[in-house]
Amino acid sequence: KFREIGQIKEGDYVAIQFGREMYGSLKLVDKDTAYLMGILTGDGNLSHASRVGLTSIDEEIVEFFENYVRQRFGKSAITPQRLSYLVSSWDFKKYLYQMGMSYLLSFDKVVPPTILQAPKEIQKAFIQGLFDTDASVEKNRATIEYSTVSNKMANQIQMMLLNMGIVASLNVKGKKENGYFRNVYRVTMTGVSFKVFAEKIGFRLSRKTRRLAFHLKSMSRVNTNVDIIPKIGKKVVDSWKEVSRNKLSNESLSKVIDKIRRRGRVTRQTLTEYIQFVSSLSIEVPDLEYLRSLLEANLFFSKVTEKNYSLAVVYDFTVP
């Protein structure tokens, strides 16, 4: 049910809709430029005078960067310095500023507004560039992780992913009180979200694409403790009792119900499989429509871990 913000307390869950696929229509940035902006946001440097720098060990990324500069700014020289590649060109740097880039330092990084207002394919290309440089695919687990010291950047990326239907967790990987110079924020995708990321975005970089494909081959049924639908465990169990009473359950479903009883929680994947099973039955299953509507609403439930009081100017606008 709806509550005023003042009534929300730690431990409550806030419903956030995902997969709305709502994008902008600004076409100032093309796909290659969006990808370039992504790799420069990850491993670039725009903080020195009229220079644009990229530091990378990946030949594919370096080749893309060099080809982009040569094709669009042919007179600009590219100077290699160990693992860095510098372009001394005010025209190139000014163009990046016009496209929405900034010279902010790592802790001030944000997703350029021209990307946030762009169509889906442009946003996808930006995330590919950012993740080709700054995200990792774990070797032994099907997990994608993106880390940044910019709190705003981490929140923006999480919301972009949610809008595309990808539920990612966000937490603090390293805190200043634990010896880190700045807080490090981590966006993580596992389980179903790992598969959905591969389907909807993916990487351009070959080595990360190969590792993504390697994990996908070994994934059959996936589940995740990130995407939990709270407070419905008892309702699912009570609904199943009617199925069991009619002797229409099976061993696999009974084990799932036992797990729900023990843990008191239901993941989206488990609820999906339960609804698929009982929908094919010829009996009336209690609360089936409620559970189906809850699933189809595409709501991600985020647990409130901290509540802070603050004051800020609030602006309203009215559409007559």
LOGUZA-513908 format. One record per residue (C-alpha): residue in one letter; x negated, y negated, z; residue number from 1. Coordinates in steps of 0.25 Angstrom, whole numbers, plus 5000, padded with zeros to 4 digits. Example, Ala and Ser with C-alpha at 12.3 -4.5 7.8 and 13.67 -1.06 7.14 Angstrom:
// residues 2
SITE resn   xx   yy   zz resi
SITE    A 4951 5018 5031    1
SITE    S 4945 5004 5029    2
END
This chain:
// residues 320
SITE resn   xx   yy   zz resi
SITE    K 5000 5000 5000    1
SITE    F 4996 4986 4998    2
SITE    R 4989 4978 5010    3
SITE    E 4984 4964 5012    4
SITE    I 4969 4964 5012    5
SITE    G 4969 4960 5027    6
SITE    Q 4976 4973 5030    7
SITE    I 4966 4982 5023    8
SITE    K 4956 4989 5033    9
SITE    E 4943 4997 5032   10
SITE    G 4947 5011 5028   11
SITE    D 4958 5007 5019   12
SITE    Y 4958 5010 5004   13
SITE    V 4960 5000 4993   14
SITE    A 4966 5004 4980   15
SITE    I 4959 4999 4968   16
SITE    Q 4964 5003 4954   17
SITE    F 4954 5008 4944   18
SITE    G 4954 5012 4930   19
SITE    R 4963 5000 4926   20
SITE    E 4954 4998 4913   21
SITE    M 4956 4983 4914   22
SITE    Y 4945 4975 4906   23
SITE    G 4943 4961 4900   24
SITE    S 4943 4956 4886   25
SITE    L 4931 4948 4886   26
SITE    K 4922 4952 4874   27
SITE    L 4910 4943 4876   28
SITE    V 4901 4955 4879   29
SITE    D 4899 4966 4869   30
SITE    K 4896 4981 4873   31
SITE    D 4881 4980 4871   32
SITE    T 4880 4967 4878   33
SITE    A 4888 4973 4890   34
SITE    Y 4879 4985 4890   35
SITE    L 4867 4975 4890   36
SITE    M 4873 4967 4901   37
SITE    G 4875 4980 4909   38
SITE    I 4860 4984 4908   39
SITE    L 4855 4970 4911   40
SITE    T 4864 4969 4923   41
SITE    G 4858 4983 4928   42
SITE    D 4843 4981 4924   43
SITE    G 4842 4967 4918   44
SITE    N 4836 4954 4922   45
SITE    L 4841 4940 4918   46
SITE    S 4835 4932 4930   47
SITE    H 4823 4927 4923   48
SITE    A 4823 4915 4914   49
SITE    S 4827 4918 4900   50
SITE    R 4824 4933 4901   51
SITE    V 4833 4945 4901   52
SITE    G 4826 4958 4907   53
SITE    L 4829 4972 4907   54
SITE    T 4822 4983 4915   55
SITE    S 4825 4997 4911   56
SITE    I 4818 5011 4909   57
SITE    D 4829 5016 4900   58
SITE    E 4825 5015 4885   59
SITE    E 4840 5015 4881   60
SITE    I 4843 5003 4889   61
SITE    V 4830 4995 4885   62
SITE    E 4833 4999 4870   63
SITE    F 4847 4993 4871   64
SITE    F 4842 4981 4878   65
SITE    E 4831 4978 4867   66
SITE    N 4841 4981 4856   67
SITE    Y 4851 4972 4861   68
SITE    V 4841 4960 4863   69
SITE    R 4835 4963 4849   70
SITE    Q 4848 4963 4842   71
SITE    R 4855 4951 4848   72
SITE    F 4843 4943 4852   73
SITE    G 4833 4947 4842   74
SITE    K 4823 4936 4845   75
SITE    S 4822 4939 4859   76
SITE    A 4809 4947 4863   77
SITE    I 4810 4959 4873   78
SITE    T 4798 4960 4882   79
SITE    P 4796 4973 4889   80
SITE    Q 4789 4973 4903   81
SITE    R 4788 4987 4908   82
SITE    L 4802 4991 4911   83
SITE    S 4808 4977 4908   84
SITE    Y 4812 4971 4895   85
SITE    L 4813 4956 4895   86
SITE    V 4820 4947 4885   87
SITE    S 4816 4932 4885   88
SITE    S 4828 4926 4878   89
SITE    W 4837 4915 4883   90
SITE    D 4847 4918 4872   91
SITE    F 4848 4933 4877   92
SITE    K 4849 4929 4891   93
SITE    K 4859 4918 4888   94
SITE    Y 4868 4928 4880   95
SITE    L 4868 4937 4892   96
SITE    Y 4872 4926 4901   97
SITE    Q 4883 4922 4891   98
SITE    M 4888 4937 4892   99
SITE    G 4889 4936 4907  100
SITE    M 4876 4941 4912  101
SITE    S 4869 4934 4924  102
SITE    Y 4855 4933 4930  103
SITE    L 4860 4937 4943  104
SITE    L 4851 4946 4952  105
SITE    S 4855 4960 4955  106
SITE    F 4863 4957 4968  107
SITE    D 4871 4947 4960  108
SITE    K 4874 4955 4948  109
SITE    V 4888 4956 4943  110
SITE    V 4896 4961 4931  111
SITE    P 4896 4950 4920  112
SITE    P 4910 4944 4919  113
SITE    T 4909 4946 4904  114
SITE    I 4909 4961 4907  115
SITE    L 4920 4961 4917  116
SITE    Q 4929 4954 4907  117
SITE    A 4925 4963 4896  118
SITE    P 4932 4975 4889  119
SITE    K 4930 4989 4894  120
SITE    E 4919 4993 4884  121
SITE    I 4911 4980 4888  122
SITE    Q 4912 4983 4903  123
SITE    K 4908 4998 4900  124
SITE    A 4896 4994 4892  125
SITE    F 4891 4985 4904  126
SITE    I 4893 4996 4914  127
SITE    Q 4885 5005 4905  128
SITE    G 4874 4995 4905  129
SITE    L 4874 4993 4920  130
SITE    F 4875 5008 4923  131
SITE    D 4864 5012 4912  132
SITE    T 4854 5003 4920  133
SITE    D 4859 5003 4935  134
SITE    A 4868 5015 4937  135
SITE    S 4863 5029 4939  136
SITE    V 4868 5043 4937  137
SITE    E 4864 5053 4948  138
SITE    K 4856 5065 4944  139
SITE    N 4862 5075 4953  140
SITE    R 4876 5069 4955  141
SITE    A 4887 5064 4946  142
SITE    T 4886 5050 4951  143
SITE    I 4884 5036 4945  144
SITE    E 4878 5025 4953  145
SITE    Y 4877 5010 4951  146
SITE    S 4870 5002 4961  147
SITE    T 4868 4987 4962  148
SITE    V 4865 4976 4973  149
SITE    S 4877 4968 4968  150
SITE    N 4889 4970 4976  151
SITE    K 4898 4963 4965  152
SITE    M 4892 4971 4954  153
SITE    A 4895 4984 4961  154
SITE    N 4909 4980 4963  155
SITE    Q 4911 4975 4949  156
SITE    I 4905 4988 4943  157
SITE    Q 4914 4996 4952  158
SITE    M 4927 4988 4948  159
SITE    M 4923 4990 4933  160
SITE    L 4922 5005 4935  161
SITE    L 4935 5005 4942  162
SITE    N 4942 4998 4931  163
SITE    M 4937 5008 4921  164
SITE    G 4942 5020 4930  165
SITE    I 4929 5023 4937  166
SITE    V 4930 5024 4952  167
SITE    A 4916 5021 4958  168
SITE    S 4912 5019 4972  169
SITE    L 4904 5007 4977  170
SITE    N 4896 5007 4990  171
SITE    V 4884 5001 4996  172
SITE    K 4872 5010 4992  173
SITE    G 4861 5002 5000  174
SITE    K 4864 4991 5011  175
SITE    K 4855 4979 5015  176
SITE    E 4856 4984 5030  177
SITE    N 4850 4997 5025  178
SITE    G 4837 4991 5019  179
SITE    Y 4842 4987 5005  180
SITE    F 4839 4973 5001  181
SITE    R 4853 4972 4996  182
SITE    N 4866 4980 4996  183
SITE    V 4866 4991 4985  184
SITE    Y 4880 4994 4979  185
SITE    R 4883 5007 4972  186
SITE    V 4894 5010 4962  187
SITE    T 4895 5026 4961  188
SITE    M 4903 5035 4952  189
SITE    T 4905 5050 4955  190
SITE    G 4914 5061 4952  191
SITE    V 4926 5057 4943  192
SITE    S 4920 5043 4942  193
SITE    F 4907 5048 4936  194
SITE    K 4915 5055 4925  195
SITE    V 4924 5043 4922  196
SITE    F 4912 5034 4921  197
SITE    A 4905 5043 4911  198
SITE    E 4918 5043 4903  199
SITE    K 4921 5028 4904  200
SITE    I 4907 5022 4904  201
SITE    G 4895 5031 4904  202
SITE    F 4881 5026 4902  203
SITE    R 4874 5022 4889  204
SITE    L 4860 5026 4895  205
SITE    S 4857 5041 4890  206
SITE    R 4850 5046 4903  207
SITE    K 4862 5042 4912  208
SITE    T 4872 5047 4901  209
SITE    R 4865 5060 4902  210
SITE    R 4866 5061 4917  211
SITE    L 4880 5057 4916  212
SITE    A 4883 5068 4906  213
SITE    F 4875 5078 4915  214
SITE    H 4884 5076 4927  215
SITE    L 4897 5076 4919  216
SITE    K 4894 5090 4914  217
SITE    S 4894 5095 4928  218
SITE    M 4906 5088 4933  219
SITE    S 4919 5096 4933  220
SITE    R 4929 5092 4943  221
SITE    V 4925 5079 4950  222
SITE    N 4929 5072 4962  223
SITE    T 4925 5060 4970  224
SITE    N 4926 5055 4984  225
SITE    V 4926 5041 4979  226
SITE    D 4939 5041 4972  227
SITE    I 4948 5044 4984  228
SITE    I 4963 5042 4985  229
SITE    P 4966 5040 5000  230
SITE    K 4978 5043 5009  231
SITE    I 4984 5054 4999  232
SITE    G 4978 5067 5005  233
SITE    K 4990 5070 5013  234
SITE    K 5000 5067 5001  235
SITE    V 4992 5076 4992  236
SITE    V 4992 5087 5002  237
SITE    D 5007 5086 5004  238
SITE    S 5010 5085 4990  239
SITE    W 5002 5098 4988  240
SITE    K 5009 5105 4998  241
SITE    E 5021 5106 4989  242
SITE    V 5013 5112 4978  243
SITE    S 5007 5122 4988  244
SITE    R 5021 5125 4993  245
SITE    N 5026 5129 4979  246
SITE    K 5013 5138 4978  247
SITE    L 5008 5129 4966  248
SITE    S 4994 5125 4972  249
SITE    N 4981 5132 4969  250
SITE    E 4968 5135 4976  251
SITE    S 4961 5123 4970  252
SITE    L 4972 5113 4974  253
SITE    S 4973 5119 4988  254
SITE    K 4958 5117 4990  255
SITE    V 4960 5102 4986  256
SITE    I 4971 5100 4995  257
SITE    D 4963 5106 5007  258
SITE    K 4952 5096 5004  259
SITE    I 4962 5085 5004  260
SITE    R 4967 5089 5017  261
SITE    R 4953 5090 5023  262
SITE    R 4948 5077 5017  263
SITE    G 4961 5069 5017  264
SITE    R 4957 5062 5004  265
SITE    V 4960 5064 4989  266
SITE    T 4951 5060 4977  267
SITE    R 4957 5055 4964  268
SITE    Q 4952 5068 4957  269
SITE    T 4959 5077 4967  270
SITE    L 4972 5069 4966  271
SITE    T 4971 5070 4951  272
SITE    E 4969 5085 4951  273
SITE    Y 4981 5087 4961  274
SITE    I 4990 5079 4953  275
SITE    Q 4987 5086 4940  276
SITE    F 4989 5099 4947  277
SITE    V 5003 5096 4953  278
SITE    S 5008 5088 4942  279
SITE    S 5009 5101 4934  280
SITE    L 5017 5108 4944  281
SITE    S 5032 5110 4943  282
SITE    I 5036 5106 4957  283
SITE    E 5038 5092 4963  284
SITE    V 5025 5088 4970  285
SITE    P 5026 5078 4981  286
SITE    D 5020 5064 4979  287
SITE    L 5014 5068 4965  288
SITE    E 5019 5055 4959  289
SITE    Y 5013 5047 4970  290
SITE    L 5000 5054 4969  291
SITE    R 5000 5053 4954  292
SITE    S 5003 5038 4954  293
SITE    L 4992 5036 4964  294
SITE    L 4982 5043 4955  295
SITE    E 4987 5036 4942  296
SITE    A 4986 5022 4949  297
SITE    N 4970 5024 4948  298
SITE    L 4967 5018 4962  299
SITE    F 4954 5019 4968  300
SITE    F 4954 5018 4983  301
SITE    S 4943 5011 4989  302
SITE    K 4941 5012 5004  303
SITE    V 4939 4999 5012  304
SITE    T 4926 5000 5019  305
SITE    E 4924 4986 5024  306
SITE    K 4933 4973 5025  307
SITE    N 4927 4959 5026  308
SITE    Y 4934 4946 5028  309
SITE    S 4930 4934 5020  310
SITE    L 4936 4921 5015  311
SITE    A 4936 4917 5000  312
SITE    V 4944 4908 4991  313
SITE    V 4955 4915 4984  314
SITE    Y 4960 4911 4970  315
SITE    D 4974 4914 4965  316
SITE    F 4979 4912 4951  317
SITE    T 4994 4913 4946  318
SITE    V 4999 4918 4932  319
SITE    P 5012 4910 4931  320
END
